[in-house]
Amino acid sequence: MEDVTKLIPRVMDVLNSYLRAVSLADIEDPGALVSLRAQMLRRVQLVTGEGRVRDLLVMEFVLN
């Protein structure tokens, strides 16, 4: 957990970059959260290394 905590700035960067590229139409789709969550989890796993993160919980999703 400590190793992953140190990588939070990189995780935030990769997630922000991905979410900026997602279109509004993709977000409005009823199944969007499942797809977005899977894409975000994959990116987090790439940054943190294999086997360190198994799941991702989306607690809040805000559109600006």
N, C-alpha and C positions, 0 to 999 in steps of 0.2 A: 504494500500500500504506500509506503514511504517513497519508493521509486516512482510510482505513478503520480503521486502528489507533486513531485518536483517537475513533472512534465505538464502540469496544468496550463502554463502559458502557451505551450506548443499546441495542446489540445484545443484551447480556445481559439487560437489562430486558424487551425485547420477547419474547425466547425464554422467559424464566422465566414471564412472564405467560401466554404461549400454553400452555406445558407444564403449568401449574397447572390450566388449564381442560380438559385432555385427560382423558377418563375411563379407568379401569382396563380396561374392556372394550375400548376402542380400542387400548390398549397390548398386550393379550394376543393380539390378532389376529396370525396368522402374517405377514401382509404389512404390519404396523404400521410397521416401521422405514422402509420405502420411502415410505409416506404421511407419516409424521412428518417425515422428512428433506425432502420436497418442501414441506411447510407451513412448516418452519423456514427453508428457503432463501428462500422467497418473502418472509417477514417480514424477513429479513436484507437482502434486496435493496431492500425498501421503505425501510429505515432508512438504508442506505448510498448509495442512489441507483442509477439504472439503469446497467448495464454495469460496475459495480465488483466485484461478486462473482458468479462463474459457477457455483460448486459448493460443496457443504458436506460435510465429512467428519465423520461421527459416530464417534468413537474409543471412547467409553465411554458407557454408559447405565445409570444407577443409580436404582432405585426406593426411596424411603423410605416 
